[in-house]
Amino acid sequence: MRVSAFRFAVPVVVLVTLAATGGGPIKDSDLAVCRSACQRLGSGLMSALGQALRQGGPTQAISVCREKAPALAAEISKDEGMNVRRTALRVRNPANSPDAWERQVLEGFQRRLAAGEDGATLEVAEVTKIQGKPTLRYMKAITTSEPCLGCHGEALAPAVAAAIRRDYPQDRATGFKKGDLRGAFSVRLPLPTSR
């Protein structure tokens, strides 16, 4: 099974909500850092998943998402001085559940996909205050690709379904079709207080 490269396209729409949050303008350099962190997480995850799929199939890929994805996100977060993670409306791991802002963005992504927008272009950025400090919040949509279906699709192999039940008893992340919104990368980038 071939795993395609993680795609990032030039965004068609970047939603910037500033008036209600008291944030400042979004600098291109800050947005670039967020995009780069998401691309690094996506590429690293796809590489690890591709290797796992070649070596042991979808059952092996489950352990990558459970073990390597959080470690990679933590490494990137530390390297970049931010918090980067994955979240979704239907999560496999409850620790990845969205907060209220993330949920609102994810629901917006679903509406935009249903309206015909290309999932590769869906992103949102907003400067807000978190604990009184200016923070850039950024999300980039993740759509379901062919390799994802082995663990997140509608028809799972019995061994895969059993591994998911064993490792993720609260799983809600199956039943997806190619092109569905699988989730999103989510970034919190602390900004200088002088903004």
Number of C-alpha atoms within 10 A of each C-alpha: 9 10 16 13 11 17 12 17 10 9 14 12 12 13 13 14 17 15 10 7 13 12 18 18 13 15 10 9 9 15 17 11 15 27 20 14 24 25 17 16 25 22 16 17 20 20 16 16 25 21 17 18 21 14 11 10 17 26 20 17 24 21 16 21 16 14 10 17 21 18 13 18 23 17 15 19 19 12 11 15 12 20 20 27 22 24 26 26 20 17 20 22 18 15 9 15 16 21 10 9 9 23 16 12 22 26 14 14 24 19 12 14 19 13 9 8 15 15 24 19 18 27 24 22 23 22 25 23 18 13 7 8 15 21 23 25 24 27 27 27 26 25 21 19 19 16 20 20 18 20 23 25 19 12 13 17 13 10 11 19 17 14 17 22 12 11 14 17 13 13 15 15 19 21 13 19 17 15 15 16 23 24 25 25 24 27 25 22 22 19 17 9 10 6 10
